[in-house]
Amino acid sequence: MTFHPEILCPFCGLGCGDIGIDLDDSGIAPRPSGCPQADRLFRRSLSVATDARLAGTPVPADRAVAEAARLLGSARAPLIAGLAADVEGVLAALTLAARIGATVDHERSDALFRNLAVLRRFGWSVTTLAELRNRCDLVLVVGRDPAAAFPRLWERWVAPAPAFVPGGGRSVVFLGGEPLPETVQCLAGQIETQGLDSDPQPDLATLVTRLRTALAGRATDDDRMAELAARLRAARYAVVVWAAGLFEGPQPDLTVEALVRLVRTVDGTTRCAGLPLSGADNLIGANQACTWRTGFPLRTGFQAGAPFHDPDRFDWRERLRNADVTLWISAFRPEAPEFVTGGSVIMLAPPETAVTPEPALFIPVGTPGIDHAGDVFRADSVVALHAGALIDRGLPSVADVIGRMLAALEQSAGTGAETREEAGC
Ligand code: SF4
């Protein structure tokens, strides 16, 4: 058995670089990391079925790629979604989308667009995980505990004493959300709560409104909010943390908007910034790559021959209704959401993935950071991380498979042109 220390984790977007991995003849297994996602997703067997499947029947890789190219090349309304791949895989998917006139979106882009909708309207002042860890003396956590999606957030980025705060003290205030889970135990004496002990508990929008009222200096009968407003103003560097994907209710972007305004108010008298968290399965990297390549974020389509962005119409759940062929990409985790489409589905996913119903075509791919090296972005958007390969199971990357599809499309286009030329067309 070989032990690999300090392996980078590519899954949720926090970029923990301290995972210990054991490798033996059966595969890889993580040492307990305190993270349920890493402990589950780093466990991979060397003996997996690496065959592609066409309507459930194993086929050679060349046949699968040719069939994918045929389906995608003849599609009227193709969709490329999931989009859970390393940066190279996403760039390949964008090239394919431009080639066939497809729409692109990431499975987890809801949280991103709840934030982007507000960024577009107001702009915002946000910070990084490193600033949170090193400079922040007051953390205001709004809504459900973000550790539900980012399991080691508190342990890695908040529990350590801040390097640049005199005295090293820090307080963490939870506003709204549900009773605090075990994930916050590492914060020990730093934790306080606002609005968790009322019965009935006010909804999140109400709590944020009360805090903004207190910050504006208007009379409020909520002493706790007046006290919290005073503490925000007295902090050296307050950071407001939220995970918009965990907000419930009909208009979560309005809560994000209220938080952006709150940060702006506090930032007028002391230092304050937001930390909007979204980003599992390289969501942020996919969005960055789409923006570099097209000038637009995700939910961009190439139907008109040039990129066109529509955050509502090009939501993958909407496009699925009309897509005649969907290329679903899910390289990080052996699971795919249940979705219904009247069209054909081509799925690129790890071989362990159990899919029901069986897609028209399943092509197994490797996971970045396990089967091959790859770049992913951290959840705060500012750091690109390089994850190395751990094992060789003979699985191609998403970029490899899509590159072969593009070559097959070019080949068939060339063959078609030659045939037309010979026929005198
Ligand atoms: S918190 Fe996120 S990055 Fe860290 S080990 Fe867990 S899944 Fe990986």
Residues whose N, C-alpha, C, O or C-beta is under 5 A from the ligand:
A	BS01	SF4	C9 F11 C12 G13 L14 G15 C16 C35 Q37 A38 F150 P151 R152
